[in-house]
């Protein structure tokens, strides 16, 4: 049986732990490689030091 491949690398930035957990779980289930950040500055640092195919960012995130 062929192993399913991941489809992309996504960063989820949200200060609401429940929202971040849900988004990360659903994206991982869809075979994305997902990382999460809890704050704006943390998300900016991660985005500056890694390549991501997409970012999912809370529009009302404090610190941005």
PAZAPA-4460 file (N, C-alpha, C; in steps of 0.05 Angstrom, whole numbers, plus 32768, in hexadecimal, padded with zeros to 4 digits):
% residues 64
    n_x    n_y    n_z   ca_x   ca_y   ca_z    c_x    c_y    c_z   seq   type   mol
   8011   7FE8   8000   8000   8000   8000   8012   8019   8000     1      X     A
   800B   802C   7FF0   801A   8045   7FEE   8015   8058   8005     2      X     A
   802A   8063   8010   8027   8076   8026   801E   8091   801B     3      X     A
   800A   809D   8029   8000   80B7   8020   8015   80CD   8027     4      X     A
   8018   80DF   8014   802C   80F4   8019   801E   810E   8023     5      X     A
   802E   811D   8032   8023   8136   803C   8021   814A   8025     6      X     A
   800E   815C   8027   8008   816E   8010   8013   818A   8013     7      X     A
   801E   8191   802A   8029   81AC   802E   802F   81B1   804B     8      X     A
   803D   81C7   8050   8045   81CF   806B   8036   81E8   8073     9      X     A
   8026   81E7   8088   8015   81FE   8090   801B   8206   80AC    10      X     A
   801B   8220   80B1   801E   822C   80CB   8003   8237   80D4    11      X     A
   7FF9   822F   80EB   7FE0   8239   80F6   7FE7   824B   810E    12      X     A
   7FDF   8264   810D   7FE5   8277   8123   7FCB   8280   812F    13      X     A
   7FC6   8278   8148   7FAD   8280   8155   7FB1   827E   8173    14      X     A
   7FA8   8293   8182   7FAB   8293   819F   7F96   8283   81AD    15      X     A
   7F81   827B   819F   7F6C   8269   81AA   7F75   824C   81A7    16      X     A
   7F7D   8240   81BD   7F87   8224   81BB   7F74   8211   81AE    17      X     A
   7F5A   8214   81B4   7F46   8202   81A8   7F45   8204   818A    18      X     A
   7F45   821D   8180   7F44   8222   8163   7F5D   8217   8156    19      X     A
   7F74   821D   8162   7F8D   8214   8157   7F8E   81F5   8156    20      X     A
   7F86   81E8   816B   7F86   81CB   816C   7F74   81BF   8157    21      X     A
   7F5C   81CA   8154   7F49   81C1   8140   7F54   81C4   8123    22      X     A
   7F5E   81DC   811D   7F6A   81E1   8103   7F81   81CE   80FD    23      X     A
   7F93   81CC   8110   7FAB   81BB   810C   7FA2   819E   8108    24      X     A
   7F8F   8194   8117   7F86   8178   8115   7F7A   8173   80FA    25      X     A
   7F69   8185   80F1   7F5B   8181   80D7   7F6E   8183   80C0    26      X     A
   7F81   8196   80C1   7F95   8198   80AC   7FA7   8180   80AB    27      X     A
   7FAF   8176   80C3   7FC0   815E   80C4   7FB1   8146   80B9    28      X     A
   7F97   8145   80BF   7F87   812F   80B5   7F85   812F   8096    29      X     A
   7F87   8147   808B   7F87   814B   806E   7FA3   8147   8063    30      X     A
   7FB5   813E   8073   7FD1   8137   806B   7FE3   814F   8067    31      X     A
   7FDD   8165   8075   7FF0   817C   8075   8003   8179   808D    32      X     A
   801B   8183   808A   802E   8185   80A0   8027   81A0   80AD    33      X     A
   801F   819F   80C6   8015   81B7   80D3   8025   81BE   80ED    34      X     A
   802B   81D7   80F0   8037   81E2   8108   8025   81F8   8113    35      X     A
   8026   81FC   812D   8016   8211   8139   8026   8224   8149    36      X     A
   801C   823D   814A   8028   8252   815B   8011   825F   816B    37      X     A
   8017   8267   8184   8002   8272   8195   8001   8290   8196    38      X     A
   8016   829D   818C   8016   82BA   818D   8020   82C5   8172    39      X     A
   801A   82DF   816D   8023   82EC   8155   8041   82EC   8152    40      X     A
   804F   82F4   8167   806D   82F4   8165   8078   82D8   8160    41      X     A
   806D   82C4   816D   8076   82A9   8169   8071   82A0   814C    42      X     A
   805A   82A7   8141   8053   82A0   8126   8066   82AE   8112    43      X     A
   806B   82C7   8117   807E   82D6   8106   809A   82CA   8106    44      X     A
   80A3   82C2   811D   80BE   82B6   8120   80BE   829B   8111    45      X     A
   80A9   828B   8113   80A9   8272   8106   80A7   8276   80E7    46      X     A
   8097   8289   80DE   8095   828E   80C2   80AF   8299   80B6    47      X     A
   80BE   82A7   80C6   80D8   82B2   80BC   80EE   829D   80BB    48      X     A
   80EB   8287   80CA   8100   8274   80CB   80FA   8259   80BD    49      X     A
   80E2   8256   80B3   80DA   823E   80A5   80CA   8245   808B    50      X     A
   80CA   8233   8078   80B9   8237   8061   809E   8229   8065    51      X     A
   8088   8237   8061   806D   822C   8063   805F   8231   8048    52      X     A
   804F   821E   8040   803F   8221   8028   8027   8233   802D    53      X     A
   801E   8234   8046   8007   8245   804D   8008   824C   806A    54      X     A
   7FFC   8263   8071   7FF9   826C   808D   7FDB   826F   8092    55      X     A
   7FD2   8266   80A9   7FB7   826B   80B2   7FBA   827C   80CC    56      X     A
   7FB1   8295   80CA   7FB6   82A8   80E0   7F9C   82B4   80EA    57      X     A
   7F98   82B5   8104   7F82   82C2   8111   7F84   82E0   810B    58      X     A
   7F6F   82EB   80FE   7F6F   8307   80F6   7F70   831A   810E    59      X     A
   7F65   8312   8125   7F63   8322   813C   7F79   831C   8151    60      X     A
   7F8F   830F   8148   7FA4   8306   8159   7FB3   831D   8166    61      X     A
   7FB4   831E   8181   7FC3   8333   818E   7FE1   8332   8187    62      X     A
   7FEE   8348   8185   800A   8349   8181   8013   834A   8164    63      X     A
   7FFF   834D   8152   8006   834E   8135   8001   836A   812B    64      X     A
***
